[in-house]
Amino acid sequence: MDVIITHILTFFKVLRLADIIDIAIVAFVFYYLSNLIREARVWQILKGVIFFLLATWVSGILELNTVNFILVNTMQVGILALVILFQPELRRILQQIGRTNFESFFKGEKVDNVKTASEITKAACALSRARLGALIVIEGKMGLGDIFGTGTELNATVTSDLLITIFFDKTPLHDGAVVINNNTVRYAACVLPLTRDESLSRELGTRHRAAIGLTENCDAAVIVVSEETGIISIAQNGKLTRNFSEPALLEAVTKILRGDEVSGDDKSKLHNKWKEIINVRKN
């Protein structure tokens, strides 16, 4: 134990201020780039690249000459292929770096989740009453880079008026989904993947199947407004919870923005509680 303490003290004695700044800069760059990479959804590919690097290293140590030769040459060609294949993602990452507001980052600016939840709820309920269909995606920690490529970039503050305007059936962006992250409507008219679950009820249309399909493979949540019935539903983790009232929807959206999961029990409890409040006021 004394030896460990001695080594730690020796380390701090030789540590300079420049070393601390150097380490902090490298850590920040790696953290920032990792977030951008996760957003572009190329992390799965990077894991494959890391596997190939490890396999190449192990084959070299074990003197598996043929395997090592194949892996080395594959990696040389593969790096160039990845740059060509992910050219749109790399361009998007560089654009994101250029748009970043570093002042707000260092200030630790927080998103007003309460206001955002209120605006989303107001828009969804207004669309429900008008029988206008809608798909509102709330992005989670996993990025949706491949979904962004199918839509139109907006980067506008979330307001109920904006969401209602987007989904008005005479506008060019109404046919598709909007993606919301950090109090911002990032993209509109995005195409979502449909679920392949054949056990779903035939009452569920394309919007509901697209919402379920997206949430089967990521941690996003999707609010669905049915054009036919006006029913408001939420898809999360490949499951669909339906028939949200306005207060239940507000509570659910607030939980989603906090990073929590919404369950049918939460919706039922809040809905019943709201009915009790209304009955008390009537009496």
ZAGUPA-139210 format. One line per field, with one value per residue (C-alpha): residue in three letters; chain; x, y, z. Coordinates in steps of 0.2 Angstrom, whole numbers. Each point is the difference from the previous one (the first is absolute). Example, Ala and Ser with C-alpha at 12.3 -4.5 7.8 and 13.67 -1.06 7.14 Angstrom:
REM ZAGUPA-139210
code	ALA, SER
unit	A, A
c1	62, 6
c2	-22, 17
c3	39, -3
END
This chain:
REM ZAGUPA-139210
code	MET, ASP, VAL, ILE, ILE, THR, HIS, ILE, LEU, THR, PHE, PHE, LYS, VAL, LEU, ARG, LEU, ALA, ASP, ILE, ILE, ASP, ILE, ALA, ILE, VAL, ALA, PHE, VAL, PHE, TYR, TYR, LEU, SER, ASN, LEU, ILE, ARG, GLU, ALA, ARG, VAL, TRP, GLN, ILE, LEU, LYS, GLY, VAL, ILE, PHE, PHE, LEU, LEU, ALA, THR, TRP, VAL, SER, GLY, ILE, LEU, GLU, LEU, ASN, THR, VAL, ASN, PHE, ILE, LEU, VAL, ASN, THR, MET, GLN, VAL, GLY, ILE, LEU, ALA, LEU, VAL, ILE, LEU, PHE, GLN, PRO, GLU, LEU, ARG, ARG, ILE, LEU, GLN, GLN, ILE, GLY, ARG, THR, ASN, PHE, GLU, SER, PHE, PHE, LYS, GLY, GLU, LYS, VAL, ASP, ASN, VAL, LYS, THR, ALA, SER, GLU, ILE, THR, LYS, ALA, ALA, CYS, ALA, LEU, SER, ARG, ALA, ARG, LEU, GLY, ALA, LEU, ILE, VAL, ILE, GLU, GLY, LYS, MET, GLY, LEU, GLY, ASP, ILE, PHE, GLY, THR, GLY, THR, GLU, LEU, ASN, ALA, THR, VAL, THR, SER, ASP, LEU, LEU, ILE, THR, ILE, PHE, PHE, ASP, LYS, THR, PRO, LEU, HIS, ASP, GLY, ALA, VAL, VAL, ILE, ASN, ASN, ASN, THR, VAL, ARG, TYR, ALA, ALA, CYS, VAL, LEU, PRO, LEU, THR, ARG, ASP, GLU, SER, LEU, SER, ARG, GLU, LEU, GLY, THR, ARG, HIS, ARG, ALA, ALA, ILE, GLY, LEU, THR, GLU, ASN, CYS, ASP, ALA, ALA, VAL, ILE, VAL, VAL, SER, GLU, GLU, THR, GLY, ILE, ILE, SER, ILE, ALA, GLN, ASN, GLY, LYS, LEU, THR, ARG, ASN, PHE, SER, GLU, PRO, ALA, LEU, LEU, GLU, ALA, VAL, THR, LYS, ILE, LEU, ARG, GLY, ASP, GLU, VAL, SER, GLY, ASP, ASP, LYS, SER, LYS, LEU, HIS, ASN, LYS, TRP, LYS, GLU, ILE, ILE, ASN, VAL, ARG, LYS, ASN
unit	A, A, A, A, A, A, A, A, A, A, A, A, A, A, A, A, A, A, A, A, A, A, A, A, A, A, A, A, A, A, A, A, A, A, A, A, A, A, A, A, A, A, A, A, A, A, A, A, A, A, A, A, A, A, A, A, A, A, A, A, A, A, A, A, A, A, A, A, A, A, A, A, A, A, A, A, A, A, A, A, A, A, A, A, A, A, A, A, A, A, A, A, A, A, A, A, A, A, A, A, A, A, A, A, A, A, A, A, A, A, A, A, A, A, A, A, A, A, A, A, A, A, A, A, A, A, A, A, A, A, A, A, A, A, A, A, A, A, A, A, A, A, A, A, A, A, A, A, A, A, A, A, A, A, A, A, A, A, A, A, A, A, A, A, A, A, A, A, A, A, A, A, A, A, A, A, A, A, A, A, A, A, A, A, A, A, A, A, A, A, A, A, A, A, A, A, A, A, A, A, A, A, A, A, A, A, A, A, A, A, A, A, A, A, A, A, A, A, A, A, A, A, A, A, A, A, A, A, A, A, A, A, A, A, A, A, A, A, A, A, A, A, A, A, A, A, A, A, A, A, A, A, A, A, A, A, A, A, A, A, A, A, A, A, A, A, A, A, A, A, A, A, A, A, A, A, A, A, A, A, A, A, A
c1	0, 14, 8, -16, -1, 18, -3, -15, 9, 15, -12, -8, 17, 6, -18, 1, -14, 3, -2, -17, -6, 7, -10, -16, 1, 2, -14, -12, 4, -3, -16, -7, 5, -7, -17, 0, 5, -14, -12, 5, -3, 17, 4, -5, 13, 13, -2, 3, 16, 6, -3, 10, 15, 0, -1, 15, 10, -4, 4, 17, 4, -5, 10, -16, 8, -13, -14, 10, 4, -18, -5, 13, -4, -19, 3, 10, -14, -14, 6, -2, -17, -6, 4, -9, -15, -2, 3, -17, 2, 17, -6, -14, 12, 11, -16, -6, 17, -1, -18, 4, -3, 15, -4, -16, 9, 12, -13, -9, -16, -15, -15, -17, -9, -16, -2, 4, -12, -14, 3, 0, -15, -10, 5, -5, -17, -4, 5, -11, -15, 2, 3, 17, 12, 17, 17, 10, 17, 9, 18, 8, 19, 2, 2, -12, 12, -7, -17, 6, 6, -18, -7, 2, 11, -9, 9, -14, -6, -14, -17, -18, -3, 15, -5, -18, 6, 11, -13, -14, -5, 4, 18, 14, 8, -16, 3, 13, 7, 8, 15, 2, 16, 5, -15, 3, -10, 15, -7, -17, -8, 11, -4, -1, 3, -16, -1, 0, -11, -14, -10, -5, -18, -6, -8, 18, 5, 16, 4, -2, 10, 14, 0, 2, 13, 12, -1, 4, 18, 3, -4, -11, -18, -13, -17, -13, -16, -12, -7, -16, -4, 10, 6, 17, 13, 18, 12, 15, 11, -10, -16, -15, -11, -16, -14, 10, -10, 7, 6, 7, 9, 8, 6, 6, 10, 8, 6, 7, 9, 8, 6, -13, -11, -19, -11, -19, -2, 7, -13, -15, 4, 2, -16, -10, 7, -4, -18, -2, 6, -13, -14, 5, -1, -17, -7
c2	0, 12, -4, 5, 16, 4, -2, 11, 14, -2, 2, 16, 7, -1, 5, 17, 13, -3, -18, 2, 12, -12, -15, 11, 5, -18, -6, 14, -4, -18, 3, 12, -11, -16, 10, 5, -18, -7, 12, -4, -19, -6, -7, -18, 2, 6, -15, -11, 10, -2, -19, -1, 10, -12, -15, 7, 3, -18, -8, 9, -6, -18, 1, -5, 7, -4, 7, 15, 4, -1, 11, 13, 2, 0, 14, 10, 0, 0, 17, 8, -9, 7, 18, -2, -9, 12, 16, 7, -4, 8, 16, 0, -1, 14, 11, -4, 5, 17, 3, -4, 14, -3, 14, -8, -17, 7, 10, -17, 7, -11, -3, 5, -17, 6, 13, -12, -13, 13, 5, -17, -5, 16, -4, -19, 4, 13, -11, -14, 12, 5, -19, 4, -14, 2, -9, 9, -8, 4, -5, -10, -3, -10, 11, -1, 5, -12, 7, 18, -4, -3, 17, 18, 9, 14, 3, 11, 2, -11, 9, -6, 11, -6, -19, 4, 9, -14, -13, 10, -11, 14, 3, -10, -6, -8, -18, -7, 2, 15, -4, 10, 1, 13, 12, 0, -7, -6, -9, -1, -12, -15, -17, -13, -19, -11, -13, -18, -6, -9, -3, 18, 5, 5, 15, 7, 10, 5, 14, -12, -14, 13, 6, -18, -4, 14, -3, -19, 5, 16, 9, 13, 3, 4, 9, -5, 9, -10, 9, -11, 0, 14, -13, 5, -14, -2, -13, -4, -16, -7, 1, 11, 8, 8, 12, 14, 14, 17, 0, -18, 5, 15, -11, -14, 13, 8, -18, -3, 16, -5, -16, -11, -14, 2, -14, -3, -1, 18, 6, -9, 7, 18, -2, -6, 13, 14, -7, 1, 18, 4, -9, 10, 16, -4, -5
c3	0, 4, -17, -9, 10, -3, -19, 0, 9, -12, -14, 6, 4, -18, -7, -8, -3, -19, 2, 9, -14, -13, 7, 2, -18, -6, 11, -6, -18, 2, 9, -13, -14, 8, 2, -19, -5, 10, -7, -18, 5, -7, 17, -6, -14, 11, 11, -15, -4, 18, -2, -16, 8, 15, -11, -11, 16, 7, -16, -1, 17, -3, -17, -10, -15, -13, 11, 5, -19, -4, 15, -3, -19, 4, 13, -13, -13, 14, 7, -17, -3, 17, -5, -16, 8, 14, -9, 4, 18, 1, -8, 12, 15, -7, -2, 17, 7, -9, 6, 19, 12, 11, 11, 6, 2, 12, 9, 3, -8, 4, -11, 7, -1, 8, -13, -14, 7, 1, -18, -7, 10, -6, -18, 1, 8, -13, -14, 8, 1, -18, -6, -7, 1, 8, 4, 13, 4, 17, -3, 14, 4, -16, -16, -15, -13, -13, 3, -2, -18, -5, 6, -1, 12, 11, 16, 7, 18, 5, 0, -2, -14, -10, 3, -5, -16, -5, 1, -8, -15, -13, 5, -9, 16, 8, -8, 12, 18, 9, 11, 16, 11, 13, -3, -18, -15, -9, -16, -8, -13, 6, -6, 14, -2, 2, 12, -6, 14, -8, 16, 1, -2, -17, 7, 2, -16, -8, 13, 15, -9, -4, 18, 7, -13, 5, 18, -2, -4, 10, 16, -8, 4, -13, 3, -13, -4, -10, -15, 0, 18, 8, 13, 7, 3, 6, -7, 11, 0, -14, 10, -3, 14, -7, 5, 9, 8, 0, 18, -2, -16, 9, 14, -12, -12, 16, 5, -17, -1, 17, -7, 8, -7, -1, 5, -3, 19, 2, -13, 8, 17, -6, -10, 14, 12, -13, -1, 19, 0, -13, 10, 16, -10, -7, 17
END
